[in-house]
């Protein structure tokens, strides 16, 4: 995870909210120079006026925008997965809104448990912080502060299987996958046809840091079968169905390229061809480095290394 976070610490600002449909508001993720990113957040208004927030971002500034967009009335949070750029905002939000209830897959509590992924990450931060350069140390402290509030990040309710749920007065069809983090929720708002995909869809490339690529490929087939009108990715702009199918073809082509043993730079060209509509100059520049990193650490690594996130207890 830390590779893509570092790569994204180059430019950008928190963007303004974007209404997508009646009672549906996007709070776009962003990244500012010297800071790690926030994922996209989605607000859905319930039938009694309060709001459900899907993913809370990482930084207080992002979560403040989401809370303000809801008129201060966020009643529940659904976290798609445990990466801090989608989960970390829970801590500040709970300090502002007593009674907010949170929902997530069991993978969130597992990641926060002793010797879970986030617990190990916290120990790495503690060890590295004393010798880190000042700018990097400031970024590390942000994550360490969130992980020191682990109790505020654990969900009140766990969703362990695909189901229909009404949360904060909004009816959702929820699926669970093991593709990106071992427990990835997607949520289809049936009233508006809006699908919150979390990091099952990301730009400028798929983020493979804690992923099982074969399971991810299968998960995208299930997303494709959903009757959505628009898809909100974990990072990047809102997509229509044709956009998503283009992204999915690119994902399949990238995995096929890796399986064929082709050079990462050549496979980056393959991905870039599919993702062209969404890549600005900075995105183009990042693709080669990010694809190269993921090929080295996962996609073309030794079998045990390549499959390590597919063997989850």
C-alpha positions as CSV (number, residue, x, y, z in Angstrom):
1,X,0.0,0.0,0.0
2,X,2.7,2.4,0.9
3,X,4.1,2.5,-2.7
4,X,1.1,4.0,-4.3
5,X,0.5,6.3,-1.4
6,X,4.0,7.7,-1.8
7,X,3.5,8.0,-5.6
8,X,0.4,10.1,-5.1
9,X,2.0,12.6,-2.8
10,X,2.7,15.0,-5.7
11,X,-0.2,17.2,-6.5
12,X,-3.9,17.9,-6.1
13,X,-6.4,19.3,-3.7
14,X,-9.6,18.2,-1.9
15,X,-12.4,18.8,-4.4
16,X,-15.9,20.1,-3.8
17,X,-18.9,17.9,-3.4
18,X,-20.7,16.7,-6.5
19,X,-24.5,15.9,-6.6
20,X,-25.0,12.7,-8.7
21,X,-28.8,12.2,-8.2
22,X,-31.5,13.2,-5.7
23,X,-30.1,12.3,-2.3
24,X,-26.8,11.1,-3.7
25,X,-23.6,13.2,-3.3
26,X,-20.0,12.4,-4.2
27,X,-17.2,13.9,-2.1
28,X,-14.2,13.3,-4.4
29,X,-11.0,12.0,-2.9
30,X,-7.9,14.0,-3.4
31,X,-4.3,14.3,-2.5
32,X,-2.3,17.3,-1.6
33,X,1.5,17.7,-2.0
34,X,3.2,16.1,1.0
35,X,0.1,14.1,2.1
36,X,-1.3,10.7,1.5
37,X,-4.6,10.5,-0.4
38,X,-8.2,10.3,0.6
39,X,-10.5,7.9,-1.3
40,X,-13.8,8.9,-2.8
41,X,-16.7,9.2,-0.3
42,X,-20.4,8.8,-1.2
43,X,-23.3,10.3,0.7
44,X,-26.8,8.8,0.5
45,X,-29.8,10.5,2.1
46,X,-32.1,8.3,4.1
47,X,-35.9,8.5,4.2
48,X,-35.9,10.3,7.5
49,X,-33.5,13.0,6.4
50,X,-30.2,11.7,7.8
51,X,-27.3,10.5,5.6
52,X,-25.3,7.4,5.1
53,X,-21.6,7.9,4.4
54,X,-19.8,5.3,2.3
55,X,-16.1,5.6,3.1
56,X,-14.8,8.4,5.3
57,X,-11.4,9.2,3.8
58,X,-8.2,9.6,5.8
59,X,-7.7,13.3,6.7
60,X,-9.9,15.5,8.8
61,X,-10.3,18.1,5.9
62,X,-11.9,15.4,3.7
63,X,-14.2,14.1,6.4
64,X,-15.2,17.7,7.3
65,X,-16.3,18.3,3.7
66,X,-18.4,15.1,3.8
67,X,-20.0,16.0,7.1
68,X,-20.8,19.5,5.9
69,X,-22.3,18.2,2.7
70,X,-24.7,16.1,4.9
71,X,-25.7,19.2,6.8
72,X,-23.9,17.7,9.8
73,X,-26.3,14.8,9.9
74,X,-24.3,11.7,9.1
75,X,-26.0,8.8,11.0
76,X,-24.0,5.8,9.7
77,X,-20.9,4.9,7.9
78,X,-20.3,1.9,5.6
79,X,-16.6,1.3,5.0
80,X,-15.8,-0.7,1.8
81,X,-12.5,-2.0,3.2
82,X,-9.7,-1.3,5.8
83,X,-7.2,0.9,3.8
84,X,-6.8,4.0,5.9
85,X,-7.7,6.4,3.0
86,X,-11.3,4.9,3.2
87,X,-11.5,4.1,7.0
88,X,-9.4,6.7,8.9
89,X,-12.0,9.4,8.9
90,X,-14.2,7.3,11.1
91,X,-12.2,8.4,14.1
92,X,-12.8,12.2,13.7
93,X,-16.4,11.7,12.6
94,X,-17.2,9.7,15.7
95,X,-15.7,12.5,17.9
96,X,-18.2,14.9,16.2
97,X,-21.3,12.8,15.9
98,X,-22.2,10.7,18.9
99,X,-24.3,7.7,18.0
100,X,-22.9,7.3,14.5
101,X,-22.9,3.5,13.7
102,X,-20.4,1.9,11.4
103,X,-20.6,-1.1,9.1
104,X,-17.8,-3.1,7.4
105,X,-16.7,-6.6,6.6
106,X,-15.0,-8.7,9.2
107,X,-11.7,-8.0,7.5
108,X,-11.5,-4.5,9.2
109,X,-11.4,-5.9,12.7
110,X,-9.0,-8.6,11.5
111,X,-6.6,-6.0,10.1
112,X,-6.7,-4.0,13.4
113,X,-6.3,-7.1,15.6
114,X,-2.9,-8.0,17.2
115,X,-0.5,-9.0,14.4
116,X,-3.2,-8.0,11.8
117,X,-2.0,-6.0,8.7
118,X,-2.7,-2.6,10.3
119,X,-1.3,-3.6,13.6
120,X,2.0,-4.6,11.9
121,X,1.9,-1.4,9.9
122,X,1.6,0.6,13.1
123,X,4.7,-1.2,14.5
124,X,6.6,-0.4,11.3
125,X,5.7,3.3,11.7
126,X,6.8,3.4,15.3
127,X,10.1,1.8,14.4
128,X,10.8,4.0,11.3
129,X,9.6,7.3,12.7
130,X,12.7,8.4,14.7
131,X,15.0,8.4,11.7
132,X,12.5,9.5,9.0
133,X,13.0,12.8,7.2
134,X,10.8,15.6,8.6
135,X,8.3,15.7,5.7
136,X,7.9,11.9,5.6
137,X,7.7,11.8,9.4
138,X,4.7,14.2,9.3
139,X,2.9,11.9,6.9
140,X,3.7,8.9,9.0
141,X,2.4,10.6,12.1
142,X,-1.0,11.0,10.5
143,X,-1.4,7.3,10.0
144,X,0.1,6.5,13.4
145,X,-2.4,8.9,15.1
146,X,-5.3,7.1,13.3
147,X,-4.0,3.6,14.3
148,X,-3.7,4.8,17.9
149,X,-7.4,5.2,17.8
150,X,-8.1,1.7,16.7
151,X,-11.2,1.4,18.8
152,X,-12.8,4.2,16.8
153,X,-12.0,2.4,13.5
154,X,-13.5,-1.0,14.4
155,X,-17.1,-1.5,13.0
156,X,-20.2,-1.7,15.2
157,X,-21.7,-4.1,12.7
158,X,-20.1,-6.7,10.4
159,X,-21.4,-7.7,7.0
160,X,-20.0,-11.2,6.3
161,X,-22.1,-12.2,3.3
162,X,-23.9,-10.7,0.4
163,X,-27.2,-9.3,1.6
164,X,-29.8,-6.5,1.3
165,X,-29.5,-4.0,4.0
166,X,-31.3,-0.8,5.0
167,X,-28.7,1.5,6.7
168,X,-29.7,5.0,7.9
169,X,-32.9,4.7,5.9
170,X,-31.2,3.8,2.6
171,X,-31.8,0.4,1.0
172,X,-28.6,-1.2,-0.4
173,X,-27.7,-4.4,-2.2
174,X,-24.3,-5.3,-0.7
175,X,-21.7,-7.7,-2.0
176,X,-18.5,-8.9,-0.4
177,X,-15.4,-9.9,-2.2
178,X,-11.9,-11.1,-1.2
179,X,-10.2,-9.3,-4.1
180,X,-8.3,-6.2,-2.8
181,X,-8.2,-6.5,1.0
182,X,-9.6,-9.9,2.0
183,X,-13.0,-8.4,2.7
184,X,-14.2,-5.8,0.2
185,X,-17.7,-4.5,0.3
186,X,-19.5,-3.0,-2.7
187,X,-22.9,-1.3,-2.3
188,X,-25.6,-0.8,-4.9
189,X,-28.0,2.0,-4.0
190,X,-31.1,0.6,-5.7
191,X,-33.0,3.8,-5.7
192,X,-30.5,5.8,-7.8
193,X,-28.6,3.0,-9.6
194,X,-25.4,4.2,-8.0
195,X,-22.8,1.5,-7.3
196,X,-20.0,2.3,-4.7
197,X,-17.2,0.0,-5.8
198,X,-14.4,0.9,-3.3
199,X,-11.0,-0.1,-4.4
200,X,-12.3,-2.7,-6.8
201,X,-12.0,0.1,-9.3
202,X,-9.1,2.6,-9.0
203,X,-7.1,5.0,-11.1
204,X,-4.5,5.7,-12.4
205,X,-3.9,1.9,-12.1
206,X,-5.4,-1.0,-10.1
207,X,-3.9,-1.0,-6.6
208,X,-2.5,-4.5,-6.0
209,X,-0.8,-3.8,-2.6
210,X,-2.9,-6.4,-0.6
211,X,-4.8,-8.0,-3.6
212,X,-5.5,-11.5,-4.9
213,X,-5.6,-10.8,-8.7
214,X,-7.6,-14.0,-9.7
215,X,-10.3,-13.2,-7.1
216,X,-10.3,-9.6,-8.2
217,X,-10.9,-10.6,-11.8
218,X,-13.9,-12.7,-10.7
219,X,-15.2,-9.9,-8.5
220,X,-15.3,-7.5,-11.5
221,X,-17.5,-10.0,-13.4
222,X,-20.0,-9.9,-10.5
223,X,-19.9,-6.1,-10.5
224,X,-20.6,-6.1,-14.3
225,X,-23.7,-8.1,-13.6
226,X,-25.2,-5.5,-11.3
227,X,-27.9,-3.1,-12.7
228,X,-26.1,0.1,-12.0
229,X,-26.3,3.4,-13.9
230,X,-23.2,4.9,-12.5
231,X,-20.2,3.5,-10.6
232,X,-18.2,5.4,-8.0
233,X,-14.6,4.0,-7.9
234,X,-12.4,4.1,-4.8
235,X,-10.2,6.6,-6.6
236,X,-11.0,8.4,-9.8
237,X,-14.0,9.9,-11.6
238,X,-17.5,8.5,-11.7
239,X,-18.0,5.9,-14.5
240,X,-20.9,4.9,-16.6
241,X,-21.3,1.3,-17.6
242,X,-19.3,1.6,-20.8
243,X,-16.5,3.3,-18.9
244,X,-16.4,0.5,-16.3
245,X,-16.3,-2.2,-19.0
246,X,-13.4,-0.4,-20.6
247,X,-11.6,-0.3,-17.3
248,X,-12.4,-4.0,-16.7
249,X,-11.0,-5.0,-20.1
250,X,-7.8,-3.1,-19.2
251,X,-7.6,-5.0,-15.9
252,X,-7.9,-8.3,-17.7
253,X,-5.4,-7.2,-20.3
254,X,-2.9,-6.2,-17.6
255,X,-3.2,-9.6,-15.8
256,X,-2.9,-11.4,-19.1
257,X,0.2,-9.4,-20.0
258,X,1.8,-10.3,-16.7
259,X,0.9,-14.0,-17.1
260,X,2.6,-14.1,-20.5
261,X,5.8,-12.9,-18.9
262,X,6.0,-9.7,-20.9
263,X,8.1,-6.8,-19.7
264,X,6.4,-4.5,-17.2
265,X,7.0,-1.4,-19.4
266,X,5.2,-3.1,-22.3
267,X,2.3,-4.1,-20.0
268,X,2.2,-0.5,-18.8
269,X,1.6,0.6,-22.4
270,X,-1.3,-2.0,-22.6
271,X,-2.9,-0.6,-19.5
272,X,-2.3,3.0,-20.6
273,X,-4.2,2.4,-23.8
274,X,-7.3,1.3,-21.9
275,X,-7.1,4.0,-19.2
276,X,-6.3,6.8,-21.6
277,X,-9.6,8.7,-21.1
278,X,-8.9,9.1,-17.4
279,X,-5.1,9.8,-17.4
280,X,-3.8,13.4,-17.2
281,X,-0.1,14.1,-17.6
282,X,0.6,13.2,-14.0
283,X,-1.3,9.9,-14.3
284,X,0.6,9.0,-17.5
285,X,3.8,9.6,-15.6
286,X,2.8,7.4,-12.7
287,X,1.6,4.4,-14.6
288,X,5.0,2.9,-15.7
289,X,6.5,3.1,-12.2
290,X,3.4,1.8,-10.4
291,X,3.0,-1.1,-12.9
292,X,6.7,-1.9,-12.6
293,X,6.4,-2.0,-8.8
294,X,3.4,-4.3,-8.8
295,X,4.9,-6.6,-11.4
296,X,8.0,-7.0,-9.2
297,X,6.2,-7.4,-5.9
298,X,3.2,-9.4,-7.0
299,X,2.1,-10.0,-10.6
300,X,5.4,-11.5,-11.8
301,X,6.8,-12.5,-8.4
302,X,7.5,-16.1,-7.3
303,X,4.3,-18.2,-6.9
304,X,4.3,-18.0,-3.1
305,X,4.8,-14.2,-3.2
306,X,2.2,-13.8,-6.0
307,X,-0.5,-15.8,-4.1
308,X,0.2,-14.6,-0.5
309,X,-3.0,-12.5,-0.4
310,X,-5.1,-15.3,-1.9
311,X,-4.5,-17.5,1.2
312,X,-6.5,-15.7,3.8
313,X,-7.6,-17.5,7.0
